[in-house]
Every structure is written in structure tokens, then in C-alpha cells.
């Protein structure tokens, strides 16, 4: 029988509080800029909120996912290869403001 641990509620709510606080800070900092650009003061905030919701969905999925499956060589080695390939690919991208990202 598999021994599953319960999620840490304090850590979960602390993360959610940080996300909400961050969204409030994005809105307060970007409302004047967004109003100048598109007449919609919540434009940048809504885009950030969408990414926050996608991140929340990914977090909820990964909370249920058994991370020990990621240690299997069929998953581990292609993941390492893709990460290294992306690191090398950065060297061949066009510089933006005299930097490669």
C-alpha cells in the first residue's frame, strides 16, 4: 500500500497569499501605464492573473503527481538533454540590447 502524505496547508495558503499580493502589486504598478497604452487599466493585470491561474492549475496537478516517476531514465535523460539543448541554443539567438538571453 502506498503511503501518501497530506499536502501542507500552511505552505499552500502562504503561496496563495503571495500570488494574490503579487497580483495586487502588479495592478497598482501597471494601471497608469496600461491606461496610457490601451485605455484599459486592468489589461496587464488580467494577463498576469491568467498566468497565475495557469500556474495554480500546474501546481494542483503536480501536487497529485508522484514525483518518483521522474527518476526513471526514460524521462530523466531526455529532460536533461532538452535542458542542455536549450542552453546551447541561447548562444545562437540574436542579441537583444547587446545581450543573449
Buried (B, 14 or more C-beta within 10 A) or exposed (E): EEEEEEEEEEEEEEBEEEBEEEBEEBBEEBBEEBEEEEEEBBBBBEEBBEEBEEEEEEEEEEEEEEEEEEEEEEEEEEEEEEEEEEEEEEEEEEEEEEEEE
